[in-house]
């Protein structure tokens, strides 16, 4: 199963469109089709910013399910790869759990493209890769048609 770390910006962006790629990825995590990981600090930030920036109660409830599915990992090696410490924390989570993908919209992280075996991609690129690997759309549809 693919391991992913999802940046806070993707979680926030997903609230704007039920059919967005980021929203589909959240559905994959909830359906246990993909494993999501985060460290304690990142989870805290995700929950705080979701409550602060999202007004859609239904989507906030969905995020509660998502957060329950996220595997919390301990602090890993402290990294200073990009200029923003919050971005470094996300990168640390990806390295600590040996994530296949770090899903983000952050330009500083996207510029890296790959770091220690983790591909750093936008939600759309992850989704396209997921479909190409044979997991894709039909599996997602079947999981939510049950």
Phi and psi in radians as a Rosetta constraint file:
Dihedral C 1 N 2 CA 2 C 2 CIRCULARHARMONIC -1.222 0.35
Dihedral N 2 CA 2 C 2 N 3 CIRCULARHARMONIC 2.455 0.35
Dihedral C 2 N 3 CA 3 C 3 CIRCULARHARMONIC -1.832 0.35
Dihedral N 3 CA 3 C 3 N 4 CIRCULARHARMONIC 2.295 0.35
Dihedral C 3 N 4 CA 4 C 4 CIRCULARHARMONIC -2.312 0.35
Dihedral N 4 CA 4 C 4 N 5 CIRCULARHARMONIC 2.680 0.35
Dihedral C 4 N 5 CA 5 C 5 CIRCULARHARMONIC -2.107 0.35
Dihedral N 5 CA 5 C 5 N 6 CIRCULARHARMONIC 2.238 0.35
Dihedral C 5 N 6 CA 6 C 6 CIRCULARHARMONIC -1.944 0.35
Dihedral N 6 CA 6 C 6 N 7 CIRCULARHARMONIC 2.131 0.35
Dihedral C 6 N 7 CA 7 C 7 CIRCULARHARMONIC -1.205 0.35
Dihedral N 7 CA 7 C 7 N 8 CIRCULARHARMONIC 2.634 0.35
Dihedral C 7 N 8 CA 8 C 8 CIRCULARHARMONIC -0.963 0.35
Dihedral N 8 CA 8 C 8 N 9 CIRCULARHARMONIC -0.667 0.35
Dihedral C 8 N 9 CA 9 C 9 CIRCULARHARMONIC -1.077 0.35
Dihedral N 9 CA 9 C 9 N 10 CIRCULARHARMONIC -0.584 0.35
Dihedral C 9 N 10 CA 10 C 10 CIRCULARHARMONIC -1.213 0.35
Dihedral N 10 CA 10 C 10 N 11 CIRCULARHARMONIC -0.659 0.35
Dihedral C 10 N 11 CA 11 C 11 CIRCULARHARMONIC -1.136 0.35
Dihedral N 11 CA 11 C 11 N 12 CIRCULARHARMONIC -0.709 0.35
Dihedral C 11 N 12 CA 12 C 12 CIRCULARHARMONIC -1.194 0.35
Dihedral N 12 CA 12 C 12 N 13 CIRCULARHARMONIC -0.810 0.35
Dihedral C 12 N 13 CA 13 C 13 CIRCULARHARMONIC -1.025 0.35
Dihedral N 13 CA 13 C 13 N 14 CIRCULARHARMONIC -0.610 0.35
Dihedral C 13 N 14 CA 14 C 14 CIRCULARHARMONIC -1.120 0.35
Dihedral N 14 CA 14 C 14 N 15 CIRCULARHARMONIC -0.364 0.35
Dihedral C 14 N 15 CA 15 C 15 CIRCULARHARMONIC -1.233 0.35
Dihedral N 15 CA 15 C 15 N 16 CIRCULARHARMONIC -0.292 0.35
Dihedral C 15 N 16 CA 16 C 16 CIRCULARHARMONIC -1.454 0.35
Dihedral N 16 CA 16 C 16 N 17 CIRCULARHARMONIC -0.283 0.35
Dihedral C 16 N 17 CA 17 C 17 CIRCULARHARMONIC -2.723 0.35
Dihedral N 17 CA 17 C 17 N 18 CIRCULARHARMONIC 2.037 0.35
Dihedral C 17 N 18 CA 18 C 18 CIRCULARHARMONIC -1.066 0.35
Dihedral N 18 CA 18 C 18 N 19 CIRCULARHARMONIC -0.362 0.35
Dihedral C 18 N 19 CA 19 C 19 CIRCULARHARMONIC -1.875 0.35
Dihedral N 19 CA 19 C 19 N 20 CIRCULARHARMONIC 0.175 0.35
Dihedral C 19 N 20 CA 20 C 20 CIRCULARHARMONIC -1.178 0.35
Dihedral N 20 CA 20 C 20 N 21 CIRCULARHARMONIC 2.796 0.35
Dihedral C 20 N 21 CA 21 C 21 CIRCULARHARMONIC -1.078 0.35
Dihedral N 21 CA 21 C 21 N 22 CIRCULARHARMONIC -0.722 0.35
Dihedral C 21 N 22 CA 22 C 22 CIRCULARHARMONIC -1.082 0.35
Dihedral N 22 CA 22 C 22 N 23 CIRCULARHARMONIC -0.702 0.35
Dihedral C 22 N 23 CA 23 C 23 CIRCULARHARMONIC -1.153 0.35
Dihedral N 23 CA 23 C 23 N 24 CIRCULARHARMONIC -0.680 0.35
Dihedral C 23 N 24 CA 24 C 24 CIRCULARHARMONIC -1.100 0.35
Dihedral N 24 CA 24 C 24 N 25 CIRCULARHARMONIC -0.661 0.35
Dihedral C 24 N 25 CA 25 C 25 CIRCULARHARMONIC -1.168 0.35
Dihedral N 25 CA 25 C 25 N 26 CIRCULARHARMONIC -0.704 0.35
Dihedral C 25 N 26 CA 26 C 26 CIRCULARHARMONIC -1.044 0.35
Dihedral N 26 CA 26 C 26 N 27 CIRCULARHARMONIC -0.728 0.35
Dihedral C 26 N 27 CA 27 C 27 CIRCULARHARMONIC -1.064 0.35
Dihedral N 27 CA 27 C 27 N 28 CIRCULARHARMONIC -0.678 0.35
Dihedral C 27 N 28 CA 28 C 28 CIRCULARHARMONIC -1.081 0.35
Dihedral N 28 CA 28 C 28 N 29 CIRCULARHARMONIC -0.702 0.35
Dihedral C 28 N 29 CA 29 C 29 CIRCULARHARMONIC -1.162 0.35
Dihedral N 29 CA 29 C 29 N 30 CIRCULARHARMONIC -0.796 0.35
Dihedral C 29 N 30 CA 30 C 30 CIRCULARHARMONIC -1.072 0.35
Dihedral N 30 CA 30 C 30 N 31 CIRCULARHARMONIC -0.652 0.35
Dihedral C 30 N 31 CA 31 C 31 CIRCULARHARMONIC -1.441 0.35
Dihedral N 31 CA 31 C 31 N 32 CIRCULARHARMONIC 0.040 0.35
Dihedral C 31 N 32 CA 32 C 32 CIRCULARHARMONIC 1.061 0.35
Dihedral N 32 CA 32 C 32 N 33 CIRCULARHARMONIC 0.622 0.35
Dihedral C 32 N 33 CA 33 C 33 CIRCULARHARMONIC -1.616 0.35
Dihedral N 33 CA 33 C 33 N 34 CIRCULARHARMONIC -0.341 0.35
Dihedral C 33 N 34 CA 34 C 34 CIRCULARHARMONIC -2.446 0.35
Dihedral N 34 CA 34 C 34 N 35 CIRCULARHARMONIC 2.509 0.35
Dihedral C 34 N 35 CA 35 C 35 CIRCULARHARMONIC -1.701 0.35
Dihedral N 35 CA 35 C 35 N 36 CIRCULARHARMONIC 2.202 0.35
Dihedral C 35 N 36 CA 36 C 36 CIRCULARHARMONIC -1.859 0.35
Dihedral N 36 CA 36 C 36 N 37 CIRCULARHARMONIC 2.531 0.35
Dihedral C 36 N 37 CA 37 C 37 CIRCULARHARMONIC -2.313 0.35
Dihedral N 37 CA 37 C 37 N 38 CIRCULARHARMONIC 2.642 0.35
Dihedral C 37 N 38 CA 38 C 38 CIRCULARHARMONIC -2.817 0.35
Dihedral N 38 CA 38 C 38 N 39 CIRCULARHARMONIC 2.655 0.35
Dihedral C 38 N 39 CA 39 C 39 CIRCULARHARMONIC -1.494 0.35
Dihedral N 39 CA 39 C 39 N 40 CIRCULARHARMONIC 2.956 0.35
Dihedral C 39 N 40 CA 40 C 40 CIRCULARHARMONIC -0.997 0.35
Dihedral N 40 CA 40 C 40 N 41 CIRCULARHARMONIC -0.762 0.35
Dihedral C 40 N 41 CA 41 C 41 CIRCULARHARMONIC -1.124 0.35
Dihedral N 41 CA 41 C 41 N 42 CIRCULARHARMONIC -0.695 0.35
Dihedral C 41 N 42 CA 42 C 42 CIRCULARHARMONIC -1.178 0.35
Dihedral N 42 CA 42 C 42 N 43 CIRCULARHARMONIC -0.749 0.35
Dihedral C 42 N 43 CA 43 C 43 CIRCULARHARMONIC -1.064 0.35
Dihedral N 43 CA 43 C 43 N 44 CIRCULARHARMONIC -0.739 0.35
Dihedral C 43 N 44 CA 44 C 44 CIRCULARHARMONIC -1.050 0.35
Dihedral N 44 CA 44 C 44 N 45 CIRCULARHARMONIC -0.802 0.35
Dihedral C 44 N 45 CA 45 C 45 CIRCULARHARMONIC -1.089 0.35
Dihedral N 45 CA 45 C 45 N 46 CIRCULARHARMONIC -0.767 0.35
Dihedral C 45 N 46 CA 46 C 46 CIRCULARHARMONIC -1.004 0.35
Dihedral N 46 CA 46 C 46 N 47 CIRCULARHARMONIC -0.843 0.35
Dihedral C 46 N 47 CA 47 C 47 CIRCULARHARMONIC -1.159 0.35
Dihedral N 47 CA 47 C 47 N 48 CIRCULARHARMONIC -0.748 0.35
Dihedral C 47 N 48 CA 48 C 48 CIRCULARHARMONIC -1.096 0.35
Dihedral N 48 CA 48 C 48 N 49 CIRCULARHARMONIC -0.870 0.35
Dihedral C 48 N 49 CA 49 C 49 CIRCULARHARMONIC -1.200 0.35
Dihedral N 49 CA 49 C 49 N 50 CIRCULARHARMONIC -0.590 0.35
Dihedral C 49 N 50 CA 50 C 50 CIRCULARHARMONIC -1.067 0.35
Dihedral N 50 CA 50 C 50 N 51 CIRCULARHARMONIC -0.813 0.35
Dihedral C 50 N 51 CA 51 C 51 CIRCULARHARMONIC -1.125 0.35
Dihedral N 51 CA 51 C 51 N 52 CIRCULARHARMONIC -0.593 0.35
Dihedral C 51 N 52 CA 52 C 52 CIRCULARHARMONIC -1.376 0.35
Dihedral N 52 CA 52 C 52 N 53 CIRCULARHARMONIC -0.649 0.35
Dihedral C 52 N 53 CA 53 C 53 CIRCULARHARMONIC -1.853 0.35
Dihedral N 53 CA 53 C 53 N 54 CIRCULARHARMONIC -0.209 0.35
Dihedral C 53 N 54 CA 54 C 54 CIRCULARHARMONIC -1.966 0.35
Dihedral N 54 CA 54 C 54 N 55 CIRCULARHARMONIC 2.245 0.35
Dihedral C 54 N 55 CA 55 C 55 CIRCULARHARMONIC -1.764 0.35
Dihedral N 55 CA 55 C 55 N 56 CIRCULARHARMONIC -0.262 0.35
Dihedral C 55 N 56 CA 56 C 56 CIRCULARHARMONIC -1.328 0.35
Dihedral N 56 CA 56 C 56 N 57 CIRCULARHARMONIC 1.865 0.35
Dihedral C 56 N 57 CA 57 C 57 CIRCULARHARMONIC -1.096 0.35
Dihedral N 57 CA 57 C 57 N 58 CIRCULARHARMONIC -0.648 0.35
Dihedral C 57 N 58 CA 58 C 58 CIRCULARHARMONIC -1.102 0.35
Dihedral N 58 CA 58 C 58 N 59 CIRCULARHARMONIC -0.736 0.35
Dihedral C 58 N 59 CA 59 C 59 CIRCULARHARMONIC -1.210 0.35
Dihedral N 59 CA 59 C 59 N 60 CIRCULARHARMONIC -0.666 0.35
Dihedral C 59 N 60 CA 60 C 60 CIRCULARHARMONIC -1.071 0.35
Dihedral N 60 CA 60 C 60 N 61 CIRCULARHARMONIC -0.671 0.35
Dihedral C 60 N 61 CA 61 C 61 CIRCULARHARMONIC -1.127 0.35
Dihedral N 61 CA 61 C 61 N 62 CIRCULARHARMONIC -0.717 0.35
Dihedral C 61 N 62 CA 62 C 62 CIRCULARHARMONIC -1.062 0.35
Dihedral N 62 CA 62 C 62 N 63 CIRCULARHARMONIC -0.726 0.35
Dihedral C 62 N 63 CA 63 C 63 CIRCULARHARMONIC -1.119 0.35
Dihedral N 63 CA 63 C 63 N 64 CIRCULARHARMONIC -0.567 0.35
Dihedral C 63 N 64 CA 64 C 64 CIRCULARHARMONIC -1.043 0.35
Dihedral N 64 CA 64 C 64 N 65 CIRCULARHARMONIC -0.773 0.35
Dihedral C 64 N 65 CA 65 C 65 CIRCULARHARMONIC -1.088 0.35
Dihedral N 65 CA 65 C 65 N 66 CIRCULARHARMONIC -0.749 0.35
Dihedral C 65 N 66 CA 66 C 66 CIRCULARHARMONIC -1.024 0.35
Dihedral N 66 CA 66 C 66 N 67 CIRCULARHARMONIC -0.862 0.35
Dihedral C 66 N 67 CA 67 C 67 CIRCULARHARMONIC -1.052 0.35
Dihedral N 67 CA 67 C 67 N 68 CIRCULARHARMONIC -0.580 0.35
Dihedral C 67 N 68 CA 68 C 68 CIRCULARHARMONIC -1.140 0.35
Dihedral N 68 CA 68 C 68 N 69 CIRCULARHARMONIC -0.503 0.35
Dihedral C 68 N 69 CA 69 C 69 CIRCULARHARMONIC -1.509 0.35
Dihedral N 69 CA 69 C 69 N 70 CIRCULARHARMONIC -0.283 0.35
Dihedral C 69 N 70 CA 70 C 70 CIRCULARHARMONIC -1.291 0.35
Dihedral N 70 CA 70 C 70 N 71 CIRCULARHARMONIC 2.245 0.35
Dihedral C 70 N 71 CA 71 C 71 CIRCULARHARMONIC -1.435 0.35
Dihedral N 71 CA 71 C 71 N 72 CIRCULARHARMONIC 2.116 0.35
Dihedral C 71 N 72 CA 72 C 72 CIRCULARHARMONIC -1.445 0.35
Dihedral N 72 CA 72 C 72 N 73 CIRCULARHARMONIC 2.298 0.35
Dihedral C 72 N 73 CA 73 C 73 CIRCULARHARMONIC -1.998 0.35
Dihedral N 73 CA 73 C 73 N 74 CIRCULARHARMONIC 2.691 0.35
Dihedral C 73 N 74 CA 74 C 74 CIRCULARHARMONIC -1.281 0.35
Dihedral N 74 CA 74 C 74 N 75 CIRCULARHARMONIC 2.968 0.35
Dihedral C 74 N 75 CA 75 C 75 CIRCULARHARMONIC -1.142 0.35
Dihedral N 75 CA 75 C 75 N 76 CIRCULARHARMONIC 2.406 0.35
Dihedral C 75 N 76 CA 76 C 76 CIRCULARHARMONIC -1.852 0.35
Dihedral N 76 CA 76 C 76 N 77 CIRCULARHARMONIC -2.759 0.35
Dihedral C 76 N 77 CA 77 C 77 CIRCULARHARMONIC -1.095 0.35
Dihedral N 77 CA 77 C 77 N 78 CIRCULARHARMONIC 2.333 0.35
Dihedral C 77 N 78 CA 78 C 78 CIRCULARHARMONIC -1.275 0.35
Dihedral N 78 CA 78 C 78 N 79 CIRCULARHARMONIC 2.202 0.35
Dihedral C 78 N 79 CA 79 C 79 CIRCULARHARMONIC -1.984 0.35
Dihedral N 79 CA 79 C 79 N 80 CIRCULARHARMONIC 2.601 0.35
Dihedral C 79 N 80 CA 80 C 80 CIRCULARHARMONIC -2.388 0.35
Dihedral N 80 CA 80 C 80 N 81 CIRCULARHARMONIC 1.217 0.35
Dihedral C 80 N 81 CA 81 C 81 CIRCULARHARMONIC -1.707 0.35
Dihedral N 81 CA 81 C 81 N 82 CIRCULARHARMONIC -0.695 0.35
Dihedral C 81 N 82 CA 82 C 82 CIRCULARHARMONIC -2.028 0.35
Dihedral N 82 CA 82 C 82 N 83 CIRCULARHARMONIC 2.906 0.35
Dihedral C 82 N 83 CA 83 C 83 CIRCULARHARMONIC -1.259 0.35
Dihedral N 83 CA 83 C 83 N 84 CIRCULARHARMONIC -0.440 0.35
Dihedral C 83 N 84 CA 84 C 84 CIRCULARHARMONIC -1.611 0.35
Dihedral N 84 CA 84 C 84 N 85 CIRCULARHARMONIC 2.153 0.35
Dihedral C 84 N 85 CA 85 C 85 CIRCULARHARMONIC -1.058 0.35
Dihedral N 85 CA 85 C 85 N 86 CIRCULARHARMONIC -0.624 0.35
Dihedral C 85 N 86 CA 86 C 86 CIRCULARHARMONIC -1.113 0.35
Dihedral N 86 CA 86 C 86 N 87 CIRCULARHARMONIC -0.671 0.35
Dihedral C 86 N 87 CA 87 C 87 CIRCULARHARMONIC -1.152 0.35
Dihedral N 87 CA 87 C 87 N 88 CIRCULARHARMONIC -0.664 0.35
Dihedral C 87 N 88 CA 88 C 88 CIRCULARHARMONIC -1.105 0.35
Dihedral N 88 CA 88 C 88 N 89 CIRCULARHARMONIC -0.629 0.35
Dihedral C 88 N 89 CA 89 C 89 CIRCULARHARMONIC -1.110 0.35
Dihedral N 89 CA 89 C 89 N 90 CIRCULARHARMONIC -0.713 0.35
Dihedral C 89 N 90 CA 90 C 90 CIRCULARHARMONIC -1.118 0.35
Dihedral N 90 CA 90 C 90 N 91 CIRCULARHARMONIC -0.757 0.35
Dihedral C 90 N 91 CA 91 C 91 CIRCULARHARMONIC -1.096 0.35
Dihedral N 91 CA 91 C 91 N 92 CIRCULARHARMONIC -0.694 0.35
Dihedral C 91 N 92 CA 92 C 92 CIRCULARHARMONIC -1.054 0.35
Dihedral N 92 CA 92 C 92 N 93 CIRCULARHARMONIC -0.722 0.35
Dihedral C 92 N 93 CA 93 C 93 CIRCULARHARMONIC -1.068 0.35
Dihedral N 93 CA 93 C 93 N 94 CIRCULARHARMONIC -0.778 0.35
Dihedral C 93 N 94 CA 94 C 94 CIRCULARHARMONIC -1.080 0.35
Dihedral N 94 CA 94 C 94 N 95 CIRCULARHARMONIC -0.740 0.35
Dihedral C 94 N 95 CA 95 C 95 CIRCULARHARMONIC -1.197 0.35
Dihedral N 95 CA 95 C 95 N 96 CIRCULARHARMONIC -0.765 0.35
Dihedral C 95 N 96 CA 96 C 96 CIRCULARHARMONIC -1.061 0.35
Dihedral N 96 CA 96 C 96 N 97 CIRCULARHARMONIC -0.708 0.35
Dihedral C 96 N 97 CA 97 C 97 CIRCULARHARMONIC -1.672 0.35
Dihedral N 97 CA 97 C 97 N 98 CIRCULARHARMONIC 0.080 0.35
Dihedral C 97 N 98 CA 98 C 98 CIRCULARHARMONIC 0.953 0.35
Dihedral N 98 CA 98 C 98 N 99 CIRCULARHARMONIC 0.866 0.35
Dihedral C 98 N 99 CA 99 C 99 CIRCULARHARMONIC -1.114 0.35
Dihedral N 99 CA 99 C 99 N 100 CIRCULARHARMONIC 2.526 0.35
Dihedral C 99 N 100 CA 100 C 100 CIRCULARHARMONIC -1.291 0.35
Dihedral N 100 CA 100 C 100 N 101 CIRCULARHARMONIC -0.653 0.35
Dihedral C 100 N 101 CA 101 C 101 CIRCULARHARMONIC -2.402 0.35
Dihedral N 101 CA 101 C 101 N 102 CIRCULARHARMONIC 2.495 0.35
Dihedral C 101 N 102 CA 102 C 102 CIRCULARHARMONIC -1.951 0.35
Dihedral N 102 CA 102 C 102 N 103 CIRCULARHARMONIC 2.048 0.35
Dihedral C 102 N 103 CA 103 C 103 CIRCULARHARMONIC -1.789 0.35
Dihedral N 103 CA 103 C 103 N 104 CIRCULARHARMONIC 2.114 0.35
Dihedral C 103 N 104 CA 104 C 104 CIRCULARHARMONIC -2.710 0.35
Dihedral N 104 CA 104 C 104 N 105 CIRCULARHARMONIC 2.885 0.35
Dihedral C 104 N 105 CA 105 C 105 CIRCULARHARMONIC -2.007 0.35
Dihedral N 105 CA 105 C 105 N 106 CIRCULARHARMONIC 0.055 0.35
Dihedral C 105 N 106 CA 106 C 106 CIRCULARHARMONIC -1.320 0.35
Dihedral N 106 CA 106 C 106 N 107 CIRCULARHARMONIC 2.134 0.35
Dihedral C 106 N 107 CA 107 C 107 CIRCULARHARMONIC -1.099 0.35
Dihedral N 107 CA 107 C 107 N 108 CIRCULARHARMONIC -0.633 0.35
Dihedral C 107 N 108 CA 108 C 108 CIRCULARHARMONIC -1.080 0.35
Dihedral N 108 CA 108 C 108 N 109 CIRCULARHARMONIC -0.730 0.35
Dihedral C 108 N 109 CA 109 C 109 CIRCULARHARMONIC -1.302 0.35
Dihedral N 109 CA 109 C 109 N 110 CIRCULARHARMONIC -0.734 0.35
Dihedral C 109 N 110 CA 110 C 110 CIRCULARHARMONIC -1.063 0.35
Dihedral N 110 CA 110 C 110 N 111 CIRCULARHARMONIC -0.561 0.35
Dihedral C 110 N 111 CA 111 C 111 CIRCULARHARMONIC -1.045 0.35
Dihedral N 111 CA 111 C 111 N 112 CIRCULARHARMONIC -0.509 0.35
Dihedral C 111 N 112 CA 112 C 112 CIRCULARHARMONIC -1.189 0.35
Dihedral N 112 CA 112 C 112 N 113 CIRCULARHARMONIC -0.551 0.35
Dihedral C 112 N 113 CA 113 C 113 CIRCULARHARMONIC 1.131 0.35
Dihedral N 113 CA 113 C 113 N 114 CIRCULARHARMONIC -0.767 0.35
Dihedral C 113 N 114 CA 114 C 114 CIRCULARHARMONIC -2.688 0.35
Dihedral N 114 CA 114 C 114 N 115 CIRCULARHARMONIC 2.472 0.35
Dihedral C 114 N 115 CA 115 C 115 CIRCULARHARMONIC -2.510 0.35
Dihedral N 115 CA 115 C 115 N 116 CIRCULARHARMONIC 2.116 0.35
Dihedral C 115 N 116 CA 116 C 116 CIRCULARHARMONIC 0.785 0.35
Dihedral N 116 CA 116 C 116 N 117 CIRCULARHARMONIC 0.836 0.35
Dihedral C 116 N 117 CA 117 C 117 CIRCULARHARMONIC 1.543 0.35
Dihedral N 117 CA 117 C 117 N 118 CIRCULARHARMONIC -0.146 0.35
Dihedral C 117 N 118 CA 118 C 118 CIRCULARHARMONIC -1.686 0.35
Dihedral N 118 CA 118 C 118 N 119 CIRCULARHARMONIC 2.170 0.35
Dihedral C 118 N 119 CA 119 C 119 CIRCULARHARMONIC -1.365 0.35
Dihedral N 119 CA 119 C 119 N 120 CIRCULARHARMONIC 2.344 0.35
Dihedral C 119 N 120 CA 120 C 120 CIRCULARHARMONIC -1.910 0.35
Dihedral N 120 CA 120 C 120 N 121 CIRCULARHARMONIC 1.972 0.35
Dihedral C 120 N 121 CA 121 C 121 CIRCULARHARMONIC -2.426 0.35
Dihedral N 121 CA 121 C 121 N 122 CIRCULARHARMONIC 2.801 0.35
Dihedral C 121 N 122 CA 122 C 122 CIRCULARHARMONIC -1.303 0.35
Dihedral N 122 CA 122 C 122 N 123 CIRCULARHARMONIC 2.783 0.35
Dihedral C 122 N 123 CA 123 C 123 CIRCULARHARMONIC -0.942 0.35
Dihedral N 123 CA 123 C 123 N 124 CIRCULARHARMONIC -0.724 0.35
Dihedral C 123 N 124 CA 124 C 124 CIRCULARHARMONIC -1.078 0.35
Dihedral N 124 CA 124 C 124 N 125 CIRCULARHARMONIC -0.740 0.35
Dihedral C 124 N 125 CA 125 C 125 CIRCULARHARMONIC -1.158 0.35
Dihedral N 125 CA 125 C 125 N 126 CIRCULARHARMONIC -0.709 0.35
Dihedral C 125 N 126 CA 126 C 126 CIRCULARHARMONIC -1.024 0.35
Dihedral N 126 CA 126 C 126 N 127 CIRCULARHARMONIC -0.845 0.35
Dihedral C 126 N 127 CA 127 C 127 CIRCULARHARMONIC -1.041 0.35
Dihedral N 127 CA 127 C 127 N 128 CIRCULARHARMONIC -0.760 0.35
Dihedral C 127 N 128 CA 128 C 128 CIRCULARHARMONIC -1.106 0.35
Dihedral N 128 CA 128 C 128 N 129 CIRCULARHARMONIC -0.720 0.35
Dihedral C 128 N 129 CA 129 C 129 CIRCULARHARMONIC -1.134 0.35
Dihedral N 129 CA 129 C 129 N 130 CIRCULARHARMONIC -0.703 0.35
Dihedral C 129 N 130 CA 130 C 130 CIRCULARHARMONIC -1.061 0.35
Dihedral N 130 CA 130 C 130 N 131 CIRCULARHARMONIC -0.785 0.35
Dihedral C 130 N 131 CA 131 C 131 CIRCULARHARMONIC -1.121 0.35
Dihedral N 131 CA 131 C 131 N 132 CIRCULARHARMONIC -0.738 0.35
Dihedral C 131 N 132 CA 132 C 132 CIRCULARHARMONIC -1.121 0.35
Dihedral N 132 CA 132 C 132 N 133 CIRCULARHARMONIC -0.484 0.35
Dihedral C 132 N 133 CA 133 C 133 CIRCULARHARMONIC -1.456 0.35
Dihedral N 133 CA 133 C 133 N 134 CIRCULARHARMONIC 0.142 0.35
Dihedral C 133 N 134 CA 134 C 134 CIRCULARHARMONIC 1.498 0.35
Dihedral N 134 CA 134 C 134 N 135 CIRCULARHARMONIC 0.081 0.35
Dihedral C 134 N 135 CA 135 C 135 CIRCULARHARMONIC -1.534 0.35
Dihedral N 135 CA 135 C 135 N 136 CIRCULARHARMONIC -0.994 0.35
Dihedral C 135 N 136 CA 136 C 136 CIRCULARHARMONIC 0.384 0.35
Dihedral N 136 CA 136 C 136 N 137 CIRCULARHARMONIC -2.705 0.35
Dihedral C 136 N 137 CA 137 C 137 CIRCULARHARMONIC -0.974 0.35
Dihedral N 137 CA 137 C 137 N 138 CIRCULARHARMONIC -0.830 0.35
Dihedral C 137 N 138 CA 138 C 138 CIRCULARHARMONIC -1.124 0.35
Dihedral N 138 CA 138 C 138 N 139 CIRCULARHARMONIC -0.689 0.35
Dihedral C 138 N 139 CA 139 C 139 CIRCULARHARMONIC -1.130 0.35
Dihedral N 139 CA 139 C 139 N 140 CIRCULARHARMONIC -0.699 0.35
Dihedral C 139 N 140 CA 140 C 140 CIRCULARHARMONIC -1.098 0.35
Dihedral N 140 CA 140 C 140 N 141 CIRCULARHARMONIC -0.818 0.35
Dihedral C 140 N 141 CA 141 C 141 CIRCULARHARMONIC -1.066 0.35
Dihedral N 141 CA 141 C 141 N 142 CIRCULARHARMONIC -0.810 0.35
Dihedral C 141 N 142 CA 142 C 142 CIRCULARHARMONIC -1.075 0.35
Dihedral N 142 CA 142 C 142 N 143 CIRCULARHARMONIC -0.675 0.35
Dihedral C 142 N 143 CA 143 C 143 CIRCULARHARMONIC -1.096 0.35
Dihedral N 143 CA 143 C 143 N 144 CIRCULARHARMONIC -0.592 0.35
Dihedral C 143 N 144 CA 144 C 144 CIRCULARHARMONIC -1.743 0.35
Dihedral N 144 CA 144 C 144 N 145 CIRCULARHARMONIC 0.003 0.35
Dihedral C 144 N 145 CA 145 C 145 CIRCULARHARMONIC -1.599 0.35
Dihedral N 145 CA 145 C 145 N 146 CIRCULARHARMONIC -0.178 0.35
